[in-house]
């Protein structure tokens, strides 16, 4: 099995396909890197139990230990902090393993709300690797700092313009900023990236189709967006992967609401999202706004009806 292909599957969100791939022989030099991608694919789908079961109990590999710590949720935060400290004087681990530890630790810190610690972890090295740079840029985007995201990404892209993880991060910046690129069309860089990757016959990724659908929604191309989302749903259905459907459902809700779909369709999709993925950021955001509205409404007293006096 080719490591490049496995990395490509992971980067482009083809998690169900990656999970189904067999592992190489344990004596292969690619065994641990591919095992890590399979573990991370399970983590990305929220299947922490299977991810943890794949980690050898007696492993001394720092990247595998970091993956195990991430799989245990907040209980693994201290272990990840210890691993980051351990790497400072580690001359035995390879550079890619150190970068994986950085990325997994920062991911755990972000999930725990420790954003500053995540930023420090990813900025610890003098030269930022491709995946740490990509994650660092996404954190800055989440903080509404697209200029900083671009600043972090630019040198990494200059050094390695063909890195898929960096191209994916760049397309996310395009979505946030509405970048037109050289074509003058809104969101053109992001659309170009997704079109190219979706056309790749070796990749079957619902995440790619959802990404392109989001670009198309932003461009007002609702019919094309819905087609992408229906295809994404078909891929996930064939893979029996309900865990990977959260972003697809969220995008379907938006597309249905904007397109004036038949009565009740958007509400039905919203109910599915609430039931299947109650912790999705869109659900949390709208729930917080509902609560805020109710609190404000409870403080507002409707004045008595005006009476006209003759």
Number of C-alpha atoms within 10 A of each C-alpha: 13 9 15 10 14 21 18 17 22 22 19 21 22 22 27 25 18 21 19 10 12 11 15 16 10 10 8 9 11 16 15 19 18 23 21 20 21 26 25 24 24 23 20 16 18 14 15 21 13 13 24 22 12 17 18 12 11 7 10 9 12 21 25 24 22 27 28 27 22 27 26 15 14 14 11 18 19 12 17 25 18 11 21 20 11 11 16 11 8 13 8 7 12 11 10 14 19 20 20 21 26 29 25 22 28 29 19 24 23 16 13 13 11 13 18 12 15 24 19 13 20 23 17 12 14 6 11 18 21 21 22 28 27 27 24 25 28 23 22 19 20 11 12 12 15 20 14 17 25 20 12 21 25 17 15 20 20 9 11 14 13 10 15 20 22 24 19 19 23 22 23 23 25 22 21 14 14 18 17 15 14 8 9 9 13 18 24 21 23 27 22 13 18 21 15 9 19 19 10 9 7 11 17 22 22 28 23 23 26 27 28 24 29 27 25 21 21 16 16 14 15 20 15 14 25 22 13 23 27 19 16 23 22 13 21 22 13 9 14 11 14 13 16 24 21 21 21 23 24 21 21 27 20 17 25 21 18 13 15 10 11 9 10 11 15 20 13 12 19 20 15 16 23 18 10 15 20 15 13 14 13 17 16 13 11 11 13 12 12 12 11 12 11 12 11 10 11 9 8 9 7 7 6 6 6 6 6 5 4 3
